Amino acid sequence: MSARTEVERLSKLFREIDETYNPDLDKIDEAFVQGLWHEQRFFDTNMASIDRRAVRVLKPGVWNHNEGPDFMHAEIEIDGKLHVGDVEIHVRSSEWYAHKHHLNSRYNRVILHAVFFNDDFNLRTRLQNNKRVPTLELLKWIAVDTGDLHDDTQDAETTDELCRVTGKHLNIEILKGVFESLGRERFLEKTESMRLLRTRLDFEQLLYEGIMEALGYERNSKPMRELAQYVPFTDLDQKSELEIQAILFGVAGLLPSQREKPLPSEVTDDPSVAALEALWHTSEYAELPPRMTEARWSFTGRPLNHPTRRIAAISQLIHRSQGSLMMYFLPTCEKATTADARKLLRVIEKELCALLMIEPIGYWKKHSNFGTGGTRDAGLIGASRAIDIIVNKILPVAYVWALEADSQKLQEGILRLYSVGSKSTGNKIISKIDEQIFTEEQQMRILKPTAKIEQGIIRLHKNYCADRLCDLCPILEHGAVFSEES
C-alpha cells in the first residue's frame, strides 16, 4: 500500500469516528467537582448554561459541608441580571432528580445547578416551588492541563520527613520494573482524562490545546492553553501562516500596538510587523472585546522560550498541517503497528520529531520578541520540546483515537512507541526523586531512563511521595530495596 493510499485510508476512518464521546464518570466524585467550583478553575468568566443563558460568576459562594446546597450566598449574573442565592453541585445533571432535590424546599434558594457532565434532557432544573434555574455544564469550561484532569498535586513540594528508601541499596532490575509499571499507569491516566475532555472537544481541538500547552513550558502553559481555547483550531483553517500569526498574537495581546509600553518606530515600521498589524485589524477577532493582555504572559527565562516564538511555532505547524493536526501526525504513529524492534520504533520517534522541529522563517529567524534578538537562528521547536510534546500530547491523543476506532493493533503500537521514547532533559520532580532515592554508588543513569520510566518517577512523586503515603510506596511493596541482612 502506497503512503498516499494509507493517508487517504486513515483520513476516511478518522472522519468517521470523530464524534462526541460519552464518558465513564465513575472515577469522578462530587468532591472533585465541588473543588473545581470553589477554585473557579475555568478558562473563561463568561460562560453559558445548557439552555444558552449567559452565566458570569461574581462570587462562587461559601462552601457548605453540611446538609443542603453545596455553596451558599453565591452571587451570579444570569443574562446580565444579578442573582444571590445557593449553588448545588453534581457530577451528572440527572442527580438533581435522583437525589429528589426537586421535592425538597431546602433547595428553593438555589440559583444555579452546576454539573460536571450534562446527561439529562432537562434544559432547566426544577425546584420544589416549581421555579426553574439554569444548569451549567462545567466540563465545557474547565481550565486544566490537557491530560492531567485529576492531578491537583504541586510539582515538587518538599517535606521534612526522611524517605524510607533514601540511602538504601536498590535492586535495579525490580526498581526499573516498578517505574515502567507506574509509567504505563500514568500514560493510561492521561488518556482517560483526555477521553473526558472529548465530551467538549473534537480530536483536532484536543491535540491543538495539548500542543499549545506543552509549548508554553511551566510559565506560559496556562495562557497558551487559554489562547487555544479563545481561538479554536477550526477558525484557523484555510488561513495563511501570517494570518494565523496575526490572529494569535492579537488575541494574546502581544502585538506591538497592544503593548503597555510603546515600542520604538524601528520595530513598528518593520515590514513584517506592519503586515501582522494590518492582518490583525482586518480579522474578525479584532472586532471582539480583548481577551488577553501582555501582563498575562511571562518573558522571563531564555529568549528561545518566549511566548512570541512559541506562537510563531504553532502558527507554522497549523499551516503545515493543512487543516488537520491529527492527519499530520497519525500516519506516522500508525507505523508502530508493524514495528516491534526498538531500533524501528526509535526511527518512528525521530520522524515524529522531524514533523515538530520547526525552523524559523522571516522575522522570527532573528527575534525572540518584537524588537528583541537573542535567537542565533535557533529552531522554534527544539528536540527536547518535541520529545515532550510527543510523549505527553501526541501519543496519548493517538491512543484515544485508537480506542475509539477499536484498533487494538494501534493501541499496542503506541504503547510500544511510548515504552522506548527518549528521556527528557529532566524537571524538578525527577531531580527530587533522583536525590531522594539514588546514591553515588547507584545513580539514576543505571536505569537507562526512557520517557516511560521518567513518567513513572513523576507518578511515584505525585501519587505517593507528595501525599506521604510511605506505607504504600511501590518501591518497598515490590521489594526493590535489599534488606540490610542481605
C-alpha positions in Angstrom: 0.0 0.0 0.0 1.5 3.4 -1.0 1.9 6.2 1.5 -0.7 8.3 -0.2 -3.2 5.4 -0.1 -2.5 4.8 3.6 -3.1 8.5 4.4 -6.4 8.5 2.5 -7.5 5.4 4.3 -6.7 6.9 7.7 -8.4 10.2 6.8 -11.6 8.4 5.9 -11.6 6.3 9.1 -10.6 9.4 11.2 -13.6 11.4 10.0 -16.0 8.5 10.6 -15.1 8.2 14.3 -14.7 11.9 15.1 -17.8 12.3 17.2 -18.7 13.3 20.7 -17.6 10.8 23.3 -19.9 9.9 26.2 -17.6 9.3 29.2 -17.5 6.8 32.1 -17.8 9.1 35.1 -17.3 6.5 37.8 -13.9 7.9 38.6 -15.2 11.5 39.2 -16.7 12.2 42.6 -18.7 15.2 43.8 -15.9 16.5 46.0 -13.7 16.8 42.9 -16.4 18.9 41.1 -17.0 21.0 44.3 -13.3 21.7 44.3 -13.5 22.9 40.7 -16.3 25.3 41.5 -14.7 26.5 44.8 -11.4 27.4 42.9 -13.3 28.6 39.8 -10.9 26.7 37.6 -12.4 27.8 34.3 -10.8 29.4 31.3 -13.5 32.0 30.7 -15.5 34.0 33.2 -18.2 34.5 30.6 -19.9 31.0 30.5 -23.2 29.8 29.2 -25.8 27.4 30.6 -27.1 24.4 28.6 -30.1 26.5 27.6 -27.7 29.2 26.3 -28.2 31.8 29.0 -25.1 33.9 29.8 -23.6 33.0 33.2 -20.9 35.1 35.0 -19.8 34.1 38.5 -19.1 37.1 40.7 -18.8 35.1 44.0 -18.9 31.3 44.0 -20.4 31.2 47.5 -19.4 29.7 50.8 -18.7 26.0 50.7 -21.3 24.2 52.8 -20.0 20.9 54.2 -23.3 20.2 56.0 -26.8 19.3 54.8 -28.3 21.4 52.0 -26.9 23.1 48.9 -23.2 22.8 48.4 -22.4 26.6 48.1 -24.4 29.3 49.9 -24.7 33.1 49.4 -23.3 33.0 45.8 -23.6 36.0 43.5 -24.1 35.1 39.8 -25.1 37.2 36.8 -27.6 35.3 34.6 -28.3 37.0 31.3 -27.0 40.2 32.8 -29.2 40.1 35.9 -27.7 39.7 39.4 -28.9 36.6 41.4 -28.0 36.0 45.0 -28.5 32.5 46.4 -27.2 28.9 46.6 -25.4 26.7 44.1 -25.9 22.9 44.0 -23.1 20.7 42.6 -23.4 17.3 41.0 -21.3 15.0 38.8 -24.3 14.3 36.5 -27.2 16.7 35.9 -29.7 13.8 36.4 -28.6 13.5 40.0 -30.8 16.5 40.9 -33.9 14.4 40.4 -32.2 11.2 41.5 -31.5 12.9 44.9 -35.1 14.2 44.9 -33.9 17.8 45.4 -37.0 18.9 43.3 -39.1 17.7 46.2 -37.1 19.4 49.0 -37.9 23.1 49.9 -34.4 23.4 51.3 -33.2 23.8 47.8 -35.6 26.6 46.8 -32.8 29.2 47.2 -30.7 27.5 44.5 -30.0 29.9 41.6 -27.7 27.6 39.6 -27.2 23.9 39.2 -23.6 23.3 38.3 -22.7 19.8 37.0 -19.6 18.2 35.7 -21.5 16.5 32.8 -24.9 17.0 31.4 -26.5 13.6 30.9 -30.2 14.7 31.1 -32.6 16.2 28.7 -34.0 18.9 31.0 -32.6 22.3 29.9 -33.5 23.9 33.2 -33.6 22.4 36.7 -37.0 22.5 38.5 -37.1 23.5 42.2 -39.7 22.3 44.8 -41.6 25.7 44.3 -41.8 25.0 40.5 -39.3 27.7 39.6 -36.6 26.7 37.2 -33.0 27.6 37.3 -30.2 27.1 34.7 -27.9 24.2 34.6 -24.2 24.9 33.9 -22.1 22.0 32.5 -18.6 22.7 33.9 -16.7 20.3 31.7 -17.2 22.7 28.8 -15.3 25.5 30.6 -12.8 23.7 32.7 -9.2 25.0 32.6 -6.9 22.2 33.4 -3.8 20.6 32.0 -4.8 18.5 28.9 -4.1 15.0 30.2 -3.9 15.8 33.9 -7.6 16.4 34.8 -7.4 14.7 38.2 -4.0 16.0 39.1 -4.1 18.6 41.8 -0.7 17.9 43.3 2.0 20.6 43.3 5.0 19.6 41.1 7.7 19.3 43.7 6.6 20.0 47.3 9.3 19.4 49.8 8.9 17.5 53.1 11.0 17.3 56.2 10.2 13.6 56.6 13.0 11.2 55.6 12.2 8.9 52.8 12.4 5.2 53.7 14.3 4.4 50.5 17.0 7.1 51.0 20.4 5.6 51.3 19.2 2.0 50.8 20.8 -0.5 48.4 18.5 -1.0 45.5 17.6 -3.9 43.2 17.9 -2.0 40.0 16.0 -4.5 37.8 13.0 -4.6 40.1 13.1 -0.8 40.5 13.2 -0.4 36.7 10.1 -2.6 36.5 8.3 -0.5 39.2 8.9 2.7 37.3 7.9 1.2 34.0 4.6 -0.1 35.6 4.0 3.4 37.1 4.8 5.0 33.8 2.2 2.8 32.0 -0.4 3.8 34.6 0.4 7.5 34.2 0.0 7.2 30.4 -3.3 5.4 30.7 -4.5 8.0 33.2 -3.6 10.8 30.8 -5.6 9.1 28.0 -8.6 8.7 30.4 -8.5 12.4 31.2 -8.3 13.2 27.5 -11.4 11.0 26.9 -13.3 13.1 29.4 -12.3 16.2 27.6 -13.6 14.6 24.4 -17.1 15.4 25.6 -16.5 19.0 24.5 -13.5 18.8 22.2 -13.1 17.1 18.8 -9.7 15.5 18.1 -8.3 18.5 16.3 -9.0 20.9 19.2 -7.8 18.3 21.8 -4.4 17.9 20.1 -4.2 21.7 19.4 -4.8 22.6 23.0 -2.3 20.0 24.2 0.5 21.1 21.9 -0.1 24.8 22.8 0.1 23.9 26.4 3.3 22.0 26.0 4.9 24.8 24.0 4.3 27.1 27.0 6.6 25.3 29.3 5.9 25.9 33.0 5.5 29.7 33.0 3.2 30.0 29.9 1.4 26.7 29.7 -1.8 28.1 31.1 -2.0 31.2 28.9 -1.1 29.2 25.8 -3.9 26.8 26.5 -6.3 29.7 27.1 -5.2 31.2 23.8 -6.1 27.9 22.1 -9.5 28.0 23.7 -10.2 31.5 22.7 -9.1 30.8 19.1 -10.4 27.4 18.1 -8.4 25.3 15.6 -11.3 25.4 13.1 -11.1 29.2 12.9 -7.5 29.0 11.6 -8.2 26.6 8.8 -7.6 27.9 5.2 -5.6 30.8 6.5 -2.0 31.7 5.6 0.7 31.4 8.2 0.9 35.2 8.6 -2.9 35.4 9.1 -2.7 32.7 11.8 0.2 34.6 13.5 -1.7 37.9 13.4 -4.9 36.4 14.9 -3.0 34.5 17.7 -0.7 37.5 18.5 -3.7 39.8 18.5 -5.9 37.7 20.8 -2.9 37.1 23.0 -2.5 40.9 23.3 1.1 40.7 22.2 1.2 42.8 19.0 3.3 46.0 19.3 0.2 48.2 19.1 -1.3 46.4 22.1 1.7 46.7 24.5 1.5 48.9 27.6 4.9 50.4 26.8 5.1 51.7 23.2 7.8 50.1 21.1 10.3 52.3 19.1 9.4 53.1 15.5 12.2 51.0 14.1 10.2 48.0 15.5 6.7 49.1 14.4 7.8 50.2 11.0 9.4 46.8 10.2 7.5 45.5 7.1 6.9 42.1 8.8 5.5 43.7 11.9 3.4 46.2 9.9 2.0 43.2 7.8 0.9 41.4 11.0 -0.8 44.6 12.4 -2.7 45.1 9.1 -3.9 41.5 9.0 -5.0 41.7 12.7 -7.0 44.8 12.1 -8.9 43.1 9.2 -9.6 39.9 11.1 -13.0 39.2 12.7 -11.3 38.8 16.1 -10.2 42.4 16.2 -13.9 43.4 16.5 -14.3 41.4 19.7 -13.7 42.5 23.2 -10.0 42.0 24.3 -9.3 38.5 25.8 -5.7 38.7 27.0 -3.1 41.3 27.7 0.7 41.4 27.8 0.5 41.1 31.6 -0.8 37.5 31.2 2.5 36.4 29.7 5.9 35.7 31.2 9.0 36.8 29.3 11.5 35.7 31.9 13.9 32.9 31.2 15.6 32.1 27.9 14.7 34.2 24.9 14.3 31.0 22.9 11.3 30.1 25.1 9.5 33.4 24.9 5.7 33.0 24.1 6.1 35.1 20.9 8.4 32.4 19.4 6.0 29.7 20.6 3.1 31.4 18.9 5.1 31.7 15.7 5.9 28.0 16.0 2.3 26.8 16.4 1.3 29.2 13.5 3.7 27.4 11.2 2.7 24.0 12.4 -1.0 24.7 11.9 -0.3 26.0 8.4 1.8 22.9 7.6 -1.0 20.6 8.8 -3.3 21.7 6.0 -6.5 21.6 8.1 -5.8 18.5 10.3 -3.2 18.2 13.0 -4.4 14.6 13.6 -3.6 13.6 10.0 -0.3 15.4 10.2 0.8 13.0 12.9 -1.4 10.0 12.8 0.0 8.2 9.8 3.5 8.3 11.4 2.1 6.9 14.7 0.4 4.1 12.8 3.8 2.8 11.6 4.2 1.5 15.1 1.6 -1.2 14.4 4.1 -3.1 12.3 7.2 -2.2 14.3 8.3 -4.2 17.3 12.1 -3.8 17.2 13.4 -1.0 19.4 15.5 0.4 16.5 12.4 0.7 14.2 10.4 2.4 17.0 13.1 4.9 17.6 13.1 5.7 13.8 9.4 6.4 14.1 10.0 8.7 17.1 12.6 10.6 15.0 10.1 11.0 12.2 7.6 12.5 14.7 10.3 14.8 16.0 11.0 16.0 12.4 7.4 16.9 12.0 7.6 19.1 15.1 11.1 20.6 14.9 10.2 23.8 13.1 12.9 26.1 11.8 12.2 29.9 12.0 11.4 31.8 8.8 11.1 35.5 8.2 11.0 37.8 11.2 11.5 35.0 13.8 14.9 34.0 12.5 16.4 36.9 14.3 13.9 37.8 17.0 12.6 36.3 20.3 10.1 39.1 20.8 9.1 42.1 18.8 12.2 44.2 18.6 14.3 41.8 20.6 17.0 39.5 19.3 18.9 36.7 21.0 17.9 33.7 19.0 21.1 32.8 16.9 18.8 31.2 14.2 17.7 28.5 16.7 14.7 26.4 15.9 11.2 27.5 17.0 10.7 24.0 18.5 13.8 22.1 19.6 14.5 18.4 20.0 13.8 18.3 23.8 10.5 20.1 23.5 9.5 17.9 20.6 10.0 14.8 22.7 7.9 16.3 25.5 5.1 17.0 23.1 5.2 13.5 21.6 5.2 11.7 25.0 2.7 13.9 26.8 0.3 15.0 24.0 0.6 13.3 20.6 0.8 9.7 21.8 -2.0 10.0 24.4 -4.3 11.6 21.8 -3.4 9.0 19.2 -4.1 6.3 21.8 -7.6 7.8 22.5 -8.2 7.8 18.8 -7.2 4.1 18.6 -9.6 3.3 21.5 -12.5 5.0 19.7 -11.5 3.4 16.4 -11.4 0.0 18.2 -7.9 -0.6 16.8 -6.1 -3.0 19.2 -3.0 -3.0 16.9 -2.6 0.7 17.1 -3.1 0.8 20.8 -0.3 -1.8 21.2 1.9 0.0 18.8 1.6 3.3 20.5 2.3 1.7 23.9 5.5 0.2 22.4 6.5 3.6 21.0 5.9 5.2 24.4 8.0 2.4 26.1 11.1 3.3 24.0 10.6 7.0 24.0 13.6 9.2 24.6 14.1 10.7 28.1 13.6 14.4 28.6 16.1 16.9 29.9 14.6 16.5 33.3 12.5 18.6 35.7 12.1 19.4 39.4 10.3 16.2 40.2 12.8 13.9 38.5 15.7 15.8 40.2 14.0 15.5 43.6 13.4 11.7 43.2 17.0 11.3 42.0 18.3 13.0 45.1 15.8 11.1 47.3 16.4 7.6 46.1 19.7 7.2 44.4 23.3 7.4 45.8 26.7 8.0 44.4 27.2 4.2 44.2 23.8 3.6 42.4 22.9 6.6 40.2 19.7 7.0 38.2 21.6 6.6 34.9 22.0 2.9 35.7 18.3 2.6 34.9 18.9 3.9 31.4 15.8 6.1 31.7 13.2 6.3 29.0 10.2 8.6 28.7 8.1 5.8 30.3 10.5 5.5 33.3 10.5 9.2 33.8 6.7 9.3 33.7 6.8 6.5 36.3 9.0 8.6 38.5 6.6 11.5 38.2 3.7 9.3 39.1 5.6 8.0 42.2 6.0 11.5 43.4 2.5 12.8 42.7 0.6 9.7 43.9 2.7 8.6 46.8 5.6 11.0 47.9 3.6 14.2 47.8 0.8 12.8 49.9 3.3 11.0 52.2 1.8 7.5 51.5 5.0 5.8 52.5 3.3 2.7 53.7 2.0 2.1 50.1 5.3 3.0 48.4 5.6 0.7 45.3 9.4 0.6 45.6 9.0 -1.0 49.1 5.9 -3.0 48.2 7.7 -4.8 45.3 10.9 -5.5 47.1 13.2 -3.1 45.2 15.1 -2.4 48.4 17.6 -5.1 49.5 17.2 -6.0 53.2 20.0 -4.9 55.5 20.6 -8.6 56.5 21.5 -9.5 52.9 
